[in-house]
């Protein structure tokens, strides 16, 4: 300083400069905070996305194997029935048939399979 006394305009400019510097530091800190939050949320998104892909892959494998097991069970039914017929355990009386008008209907037992009545 050249020894001249400060004027009010210089003093007000210095005060304004200090306020602007504080505001600049505050904004720089906000930018750093936002950058850190963005990085953390990006990592969280990547983690969640990876877990989602893993989960979907497991679900598709599970549903595929479930469909395969259902298909295998359906293919085994005739063989199971054949085995029951061979061993004499297959009882057609208990089997249900489908009637177009009535829906599922139990087959009626034949008279030769009913027990004899004592008179």
HELIX and SHEET records of a PDB file:
HELIX    1   1 UNK A    8  UNK A   87  1                                  80    
HELIX    2   2 UNK A   92  UNK A   94  5                                   3    
HELIX    3   3 UNK A  111  UNK A  113  5                                   3    
SHEET    1   A 2 UNK A  96  UNK A  99  0                                        
SHEET    2   A 2 UNK A 103  UNK A 106 -1                                        
END                                                                             
